[in-house]
Each structure stands twice: as C-alpha cells, then as structure tokens.
Amino acid sequence: MIIDCHGHYTSEPPEHHAFRKTQVEFVEGRRDAMPAYPGISDDVLRATIEQNQLRLQRERGSDVTILSPRASGMGHHIGDADANAEWSRISNDLIARIVDMFPANFAGVCQLPQSMSGDLKPVLAELERCVVELGFVGCNLNPDPSGGFWSAPPIHDRYWYPLFEKLVELQVPAMIHVSGSCSLCLHTTGAHYINADTAVFMQLIQGDLFSAFPDLKLIIPHGGGAAPYHWGRYRGLAMMLDRPELGEHLLRNVYFDSCVYHQAGIDMLFRVVGPANILFGSELLGAVKAIDPETGFDFDDTRRYIDALSLGEAERKAVFEGNARKVYPRLDRRLKAQGR
C-alpha cells in the first residue's frame, strides 16, 4: 500500500473562499453583518475531488492520502479567535465529508483554530472533536500563528504542553505546518514554509521536549526544510548545546516527508536521514503545479523519485506504508478495519 502523508484540499469551491473573505471583512469592521456559510452540495464537493486529488492519486499510483485543509488558507494571523474557530470547524467539516464520500482513498487531518490571541482552549476542543467525533488521524500544528513574525514561544516551551498532552492522549501526531506569510520578504510556499520547518528543527534541538513526551510524534514536512542539507551544522550545534546525538535526541519522535521536488534532493534526504524516519508525501495538490522540463513529469510526482532509489523491499515498504502506520496509529486501525 502507498500512503501519502501530506495532502491538502486545495480545490475548494469558490463559495468557500468567498465566505472566508466576507468573514474576515466582518471581523475587521469592513462589513456590517457576519455572513452565513453557503451550502455546498455533495455533488459539487465530489466533483472537486474526483477531478483533482482523486484523479492524480489514481494516475500516480497511490492508495490513501492523508487530507487536510489548505495550509496557506488556515490564516491564523487573520481575524480573531472566534472567527478562526468557526473557520476551522467549517474547513474540517469539509474534510470529514470528503473522507465519508471516499473512505478508501482519504483519511482526515485537522486544521487547528490557532489565533494571535494564543488561547489553546479552542485548539484542544477542535482537536478532540475532529479525532473523537469525525475520526481524524492527526492535525496540522502551526508553530508561527503570526505569519512570519514568530510571536509564539518555541515549540519546546511549556506553553505548548497542553496540546502535546492532548495529542498523546488521543494517539495522534502533528505535522508542523505554518500558514500564509504576512511579510513581502517571505514568499509563503517558497520561503516561509521552508524557514519554519528549519526553525522548528533547531528549536527541537535546543529543547528537551521528548523527555517530557516520549510518545509524541511530529512530522516536519517538505523534507525537513534545510535540516538534512545542513545536518553537520545541526549535529555540531547539538554538541555545543550539550545535547545528545540527533538520532537519540530527536529521531525517535521526529519524522520527515518526501515533499522534495527533485531527484538529487530525495537522494540526499534518504542518505542523510534514512528510510526509517521518512514518510512518503507529495503535498497533493500542493505548492508546485508545473511540469519539470528536465524530466517531463510533474515536480510534485514524488513517488518517481523514491522509485528511482535502490531501496530494499523492507525499506520501501516502510517509507510507503509502514512508517505512516506507526506514526498515525489511528490510521493503522482505520485501515485494518477496512481489511487492509
């Protein structure tokens, strides 16, 4: 089985985006009345998936996609806590409907209602609702709800502990994933995303989070940002900070996906990090929707890069299936209940 750990619902109907626009306008005082969310029919919702994520899933040969709302659309730096709670609930409910329509093809991961207020109570409530009531298998955690200004504490800070306690209690992992960028200096998908992946990796080195939460699992997407490329730098910094070797300090709890869009990058990721800590992911549909003229294939058709590696059968199975089942135990139970 081939499990794609990193998928986003980026083919939403226009009405979904229009609602968010008017909701933000109301919160910012540019509209007199709070809009009502428009009804989106099952037929419309089904068509957006069949023509996009499901079509590409079949064409590229994957079986299950772990699906979450559009990351850049989470907008934690926009609006207020109440508006973001409503927006997260609406966005997550769409994911739940898609999973119900295509239970063999998708499993849900939730957007958390983080906001500039920093209040984690609505975050915990929505996480529990999505996992317990909707059957989701994980969440996306934004380490920088300010959208590039890094006003939140580092990821190892005790501020985050209530969320980590809930993740461990519910047996779900978090994918570290920022949302849109507020800064003209930081392109959202080309800079802000990769910067955040790298920054969180270094924060984890600086802290001792997994001594407090040995069962917590985190996924750093986009191949870990710059971390694999600068592995020697981080090993050296860990030594200077009197931290254990990275394998002992982080790699029992931290995983990376394969959302790296060229062969040389995938080669290096596997050589440095190793198959035991890599989950297949493609960002379906994600940051780069273009064909690479050097290969003739889509940049984000990441299975091709992994297939080109000289992996043993056990390593291949781990990357495509086994690691995801281990990191997402609720996904494993879901698949077993389906006879897979």
C-alpha positions as a printed NumPy array, in Angstrom:
array([[  0.   ,   0.   ,   0.   ],
       [  1.182,   3.528,  -0.781],
       [  0.109,   6.103,   1.8  ],
       [  0.624,   9.795,   1.022],
       [  1.018,  11.502,   4.401],
       [  0.756,  15.072,   3.077],
       [ -2.331,  16.091,   1.115],
       [ -4.341,  19.322,   1.109],
       [ -7.835,  20.165,  -0.07 ],
       [ -6.764,  22.958,  -2.416],
       [ -9.577,  22.549,  -4.942],
       [-12.317,  24.091,  -2.794],
       [-15.412,  25.594,  -4.435],
       [-15.293,  29.397,  -4.936],
       [-18.081,  29.819,  -2.39 ],
       [-15.789,  28.531,   0.338],
       [-13.191,  31.229,  -0.335],
       [-15.865,  33.905,  -0.725],
       [-17.199,  33.115,   2.739],
       [-13.777,  33.439,   4.329],
       [-13.236,  36.776,   2.613],
       [-16.504,  38.216,   3.916],
       [-15.947,  36.687,   7.368],
       [-12.585,  38.458,   7.667],
       [-14.121,  41.694,   6.42 ],
       [-16.705,  41.478,   9.214],
       [-14.091,  40.797,  11.884],
       [-12.02 ,  43.727,  10.639],
       [-15.053,  46.053,  10.728],
       [-15.387,  46.385,   6.955],
       [-18.76 ,  44.621,   6.846],
       [-21.842,  45.159,   8.997],
       [-23.131,  41.593,   9.251],
       [-21.497,  38.214,   9.755],
       [-22.054,  36.121,   6.614],
       [-23.696,  32.725,   6.647],
       [-21.708,  29.839,   5.247],
       [-23.178,  28.788,   1.875],
       [-24.427,  25.285,   1.402],
       [-22.064,  23.199,  -0.735],
       [-23.772,  20.179,  -2.228],
       [-22.333,  16.688,  -2.175],
       [-22.245,  16.717,  -5.98 ],
       [-20.119,  19.871,  -6.072],
       [-17.82 ,  18.603,  -3.333],
       [-17.449,  15.221,  -5.   ],
       [-16.579,  16.8  ,  -8.343],
       [-13.817,  18.942,  -6.844],
       [-12.13 ,  15.796,  -5.525],
       [-12.769,  13.452,  -8.435],
       [-11.329,  15.936, -10.929],
       [ -8.28 ,  16.759,  -8.837],
       [ -6.92 ,  14.81 ,  -5.845],
       [ -8.601,  11.506,  -6.699],
       [ -7.643,  11.714, -10.379],
       [ -3.996,  12.366,  -9.562],
       [ -3.973,   9.745,  -6.839],
       [ -5.007,   7.154,  -9.396],
       [ -2.704,   8.424, -12.146],
       [  0.35 ,   8.452,  -9.862],
       [ -0.368,   5.161,  -8.162],
       [ -1.03 ,   5.936,  -4.517],
       [ -3.75 ,   4.346,  -2.416],
       [ -4.531,   6.599,   0.55 ],
       [ -3.988,  10.328,   1.046],
       [ -3.984,  11.918,   4.497],
       [ -6.006,  15.024,   3.683],
       [ -6.174,  18.369,   5.488],
       [ -7.493,  21.845,   4.657],
       [ -5.403,  24.196,   2.531],
       [ -2.417,  25.142,   4.706],
       [ -1.992,  28.673,   3.365],
       [ -5.709,  29.212,   3.928],
       [ -5.655,  28.484,   7.664],
       [ -4.919,  32.172,   8.187],
       [ -4.173,  32.12 ,  11.893],
       [ -2.788,  35.652,  11.697],
       [ -6.102,  36.933,  10.292],
       [ -9.299,  37.609,  12.189],
       [ -9.803,  36.717,  15.826],
       [-10.13 ,  33.604,  17.981],
       [-13.902,  33.217,  17.456],
       [-13.686,  33.677,  13.701],
       [-10.785,  31.251,  13.413],
       [-12.651,  28.665,  15.479],
       [-15.6  ,  28.908,  13.091],
       [-13.32 ,  28.824,  10.046],
       [-11.502,  25.742,  11.318],
       [-14.754,  23.96 ,  12.086],
       [-16.104,  24.695,   8.601],
       [-12.857,  23.662,   6.896],
       [-12.566,  20.452,   8.917],
       [-16.18 ,  19.524,   8.273],
       [-15.483,  19.652,   4.527],
       [-12.6  ,  17.228,   5.014],
       [-14.867,  14.917,   7.025],
       [-17.436,  14.931,   4.224],
       [-14.774,  14.084,   1.647],
       [-13.47 ,  11.211,   3.782],
       [-17.024,   9.907,   4.184],
       [-17.502,  10.036,   0.414],
       [-14.208,   8.284,  -0.347],
       [-13.332,   6.255,   2.783],
       [-10.883,   4.001,   0.922],
       [ -8.936,   6.92 ,  -0.55 ],
       [ -8.664,   9.539,   2.2  ],
       [ -8.154,   9.956,   5.934],
       [ -8.657,  13.273,   7.681],
       [ -6.185,  15.578,   9.39 ],
       [ -7.5  ,  18.739,  11.006],
       [ -6.73 ,  22.422,  10.913],
       [ -6.407,  23.835,  14.426],
       [ -8.151,  27.131,  15.355],
       [ -4.983,  28.89 ,  16.402],
       [ -5.007,  32.672,  16.54 ],
       [ -2.924,  35.643,  17.554],
       [ -4.636,  35.534,  20.952],
       [ -2.633,  32.414,  21.748],
       [ -5.558,  30.76 ,  23.517],
       [ -5.191,  26.981,  23.266],
       [ -8.632,  26.103,  24.701],
       [-10.433,  26.249,  21.334],
       [ -7.484,  24.396,  19.795],
       [ -7.85 ,  21.492,  22.221],
       [-11.623,  21.406,  21.782],
       [-11.466,  21.281,  17.982],
       [ -8.715,  18.663,  18.012],
       [-10.77 ,  16.42 ,  20.261],
       [-13.92 ,  16.962,  18.166],
       [-12.133,  16.072,  14.959],
       [-10.443,  12.966,  16.339],
       [-13.219,  11.582,  18.538],
       [-16.311,  12.619,  16.559],
       [-15.051,  12.851,  12.977],
       [-12.45 ,  10.072,  13.061],
       [ -9.452,  12.182,  12.044],
       [ -5.99 ,  10.674,  12.415],
       [ -3.846,  13.761,  13.091],
       [ -3.555,  17.538,  12.929],
       [ -1.512,  20.339,  11.398],
       [  0.229,  22.447,  14.027],
       [  1.31 ,  25.999,  13.154],
       [  4.405,  26.952,  15.182],
       [  4.088,  30.574,  13.999],
       [  0.456,  31.792,  14.058],
       [  1.725,  35.346,  13.433],
       [  2.542,  34.523,   9.819],
       [  6.26 ,  35.213,   9.833],
       [  6.837,  37.349,  12.911],
       [  7.36 ,  34.378,  15.274],
       [  5.454,  35.797,  18.228],
       [  4.668,  32.346,  19.67 ],
       [  7.026,  30.578,  22.096],
       [  9.4  ,  27.947,  20.655],
       [  7.909,  24.541,  20.114],
       [  9.602,  23.052,  23.188],
       [  8.134,  25.726,  25.514],
       [  5.687,  24.676,  28.23 ],
       [  3.074,  26.901,  26.576],
       [  2.516,  24.065,  24.087],
       [  2.341,  21.316,  26.707],
       [ -1.488,  21.156,  26.972],
       [ -1.642,  20.492,  23.237],
       [  1.067,  17.854,  23.372],
       [ -0.682,  16.175,  26.306],
       [ -3.873,  16.008,  24.247],
       [ -2.043,  14.636,  21.202],
       [ -0.52 ,  11.841,  23.27 ],
       [ -3.844,  11.123,  24.969],
       [ -5.623,  10.868,  21.605],
       [ -2.734,   8.948,  19.983],
       [ -2.383,  11.312,  17.048],
       [  0.708,  13.039,  15.625],
       [  1.082,  16.632,  14.498],
       [  2.539,  17.76 ,  11.217],
       [  4.396,  21.029,  11.734],
       [  2.869,  23.341,   9.125],
       [  2.703,  27.112,   9.019],
       [  0.048,  29.052,   7.118],
       [  0.309,  32.151,   4.938],
       [  3.055,  34.74 ,   5.228],
       [  2.388,  38.336,   6.308],
       [  5.721,  39.582,   5.017],
       [  6.512,  40.66 ,   1.474],
       [ 10.026,  39.381,   2.183],
       [  8.799,  35.821,   2.757],
       [  7.099,  34.021,  -0.117],
       [  4.574,  31.697,   1.507],
       [  5.45 ,  28.348,  -0.071],
       [  8.992,  29.094,  -1.23 ],
       [ 10.389,  30.749,   1.892],
       [  8.004,  30.838,   4.867],
       [  7.226,  27.097,   4.775],
       [ 10.848,  26.012,   4.444],
       [ 12.026,  28.562,   7.018],
       [  9.516,  27.253,   9.544],
       [ 10.494,  23.619,   9.004],
       [ 14.116,  24.536,   9.616],
       [ 13.395,  26.79 ,  12.599],
       [ 11.335,  24.133,  14.377],
       [ 14.022,  21.512,  13.832],
       [ 16.507,  23.802,  15.568],
       [ 14.01 ,  24.576,  18.357],
       [ 13.672,  20.856,  18.996],
       [ 17.456,  20.55 ,  19.258],
       [ 17.566,  23.416,  21.757],
       [ 14.827,  21.965,  23.958],
       [ 14.215,  18.601,  25.56 ],
       [ 10.602,  18.095,  24.526],
       [ 10.663,  14.337,  24.141],
       [ 11.89 ,  13.699,  27.652],
       [  8.545,  15.125,  28.764],
       [  6.576,  13.469,  25.921],
       [  8.347,  10.267,  24.857],
       [  5.279,   9.077,  22.913],
       [  4.752,  12.314,  20.968],
       [  5.242,  12.076,  17.198],
       [  5.936,  15.096,  14.992],
       [  6.317,  15.241,  11.214],
       [  8.398,  18.027,   9.701],
       [  7.22 ,  18.402,   6.102],
       [  8.9  ,  19.454,   2.863],
       [ 11.777,  17.087,   3.52 ],
       [ 12.66 ,  18.848,   6.77 ],
       [ 13.407,  22.22 ,   5.207],
       [ 17.14 ,  22.903,   5.295],
       [ 17.859,  20.424,   8.094],
       [ 19.063,  17.434,   6.006],
       [ 21.201,  19.693,   3.821],
       [ 22.897,  21.155,   6.905],
       [ 22.913,  18.02 ,   9.045],
       [ 26.515,  18.539,  10.092],
       [ 25.733,  22.035,  11.321],
       [ 22.904,  20.72 ,  13.479],
       [ 24.925,  17.815,  14.821],
       [ 27.648,  20.284,  15.768],
       [ 25.202,  22.709,  17.371],
       [ 23.667,  19.864,  19.359],
       [ 27.155,  19.069,  20.703],
       [ 27.786,  22.72 ,  21.567],
       [ 24.445,  22.83 ,  23.412],
       [ 25.354,  19.645,  25.287],
       [ 22.53 ,  17.73 ,  23.638],
       [ 22.7  ,  14.063,  22.629],
       [ 23.354,  12.967,  19.062],
       [ 20.409,  13.771,  16.807],
       [ 19.428,  10.143,  16.426],
       [ 18.929,   9.78 ,  20.148],
       [ 17.683,  13.305,  20.813],
       [ 15.104,  13.627,  18.019],
       [ 14.766,  10.722,  15.617],
       [ 12.733,   8.51 ,  17.926],
       [  9.966,  11.102,  17.668],
       [ 10.586,  13.282,  14.598],
       [  9.862,  12.239,  11.017],
       [ 10.192,  13.879,   7.617],
       [  8.097,  13.608,   4.498],
       [  9.299,  13.264,   0.905],
       [  7.908,  16.56 ,  -0.417],
       [ 11.166,  17.389,  -2.173],
       [ 10.773,  18.093,  -5.855],
       [ 13.939,  16.827,  -7.499],
       [ 15.886,  13.578,  -7.53 ],
       [ 19.113,  14.941,  -6.042],
       [ 17.182,  16.324,  -3.061],
       [ 15.467,  12.99 ,  -2.425],
       [ 18.777,  11.168,  -2.779],
       [ 20.327,  13.362,  -0.107],
       [ 17.309,  13.146,   2.22 ],
       [ 17.479,   9.362,   2.201],
       [ 21.268,   9.275,   2.528],
       [ 21.326,  11.675,   5.499],
       [ 18.108,  10.915,   7.409],
       [ 17.461,   7.344,   6.309],
       [ 14.286,   5.445,   5.367],
       [ 13.288,   4.709,   8.985],
       [ 12.324,   8.357,   9.514],
       [ 10.81 ,   9.244,   6.142],
       [  7.147,   9.068,   5.155],
       [  6.041,   9.276,   1.549],
       [  4.337,  12.594,   0.857],
       [  3.592,  14.72 ,  -2.193],
       [  1.523,  17.725,  -0.989],
       [ -1.26 ,  16.628,  -3.321],
       [ -2.274,  19.251,  -4.514],
       [  0.48 ,  21.474,  -3.259],
       [  2.974,  24.23 ,  -3.789],
       [  4.294,  23.5  ,  -7.273],
       [  1.781,  22.718, -10.015],
       [  4.092,  22.541, -13.003],
       [  5.896,  20.047, -15.214],
       [  9.672,  19.79 , -14.9  ],
       [ 11.072,  20.259, -18.428],
       [ 14.105,  18.174, -17.471],
       [ 12.003,  15.075, -16.731],
       [  8.662,  15.656, -18.451],
       [  6.813,  14.864, -15.218],
       [  5.164,  16.983, -12.555],
       [  7.576,  18.338,  -9.965],
       [  5.336,  17.037,  -7.16 ],
       [  5.052,  13.485,  -8.521],
       [  7.392,  12.444,  -5.726],
       [  6.804,   8.713,  -5.957],
       [  9.002,   8.65 ,  -9.076],
       [ 11.987,   9.931,  -7.1  ],
       [ 11.604,   7.246,  -4.447],
       [ 11.082,   4.508,  -7.025],
       [ 14.415,   5.54 ,  -8.573],
       [ 16.289,   4.816,  -5.323],
       [ 17.979,   1.484,  -4.668],
       [ 15.829,   0.646,  -1.664],
       [ 15.406,  -2.833,  -0.302],
       [ 11.882,  -4.197,  -0.1  ],
       [ 11.668,  -3.638,   3.667],
       [ 12.867,  -0.039,   3.331],
       [ 10.464,   0.645,   0.501],
       [  7.549,  -0.777,   2.471],
       [  8.489,   1.34 ,   5.489],
       [  8.581,   4.592,   3.502],
       [  5.404,   3.963,   1.56 ],
       [  3.317,   2.32 ,   4.285],
       [  4.884,   1.097,   7.496],
       [  6.175,   4.396,   8.858],
       [  2.812,   6.068,   8.293],
       [  1.01 ,   3.263,  10.125],
       [  3.431,   3.647,  13.038],
       [  3.284,   7.443,  13.229],
       [ -0.501,   7.55 ,  12.682],
       [ -1.836,   4.686,  14.844],
       [ -5.433,   5.748,  14.253],
       [ -4.822,   5.462,  10.513],
       [ -3.445,   1.972,  11.058],
       [ -6.588,   0.998,  12.965],
       [ -8.776,   2.562,  10.277],
       [ -7.032,   0.608,   7.53 ],
       [ -7.189,  -2.648,   9.483],
       [-10.918,  -2.137,   9.993],
       [-11.181,  -1.876,   6.19 ],
       [ -9.312,  -5.152,   5.837],
       [ -6.063,  -3.538,   4.698]])
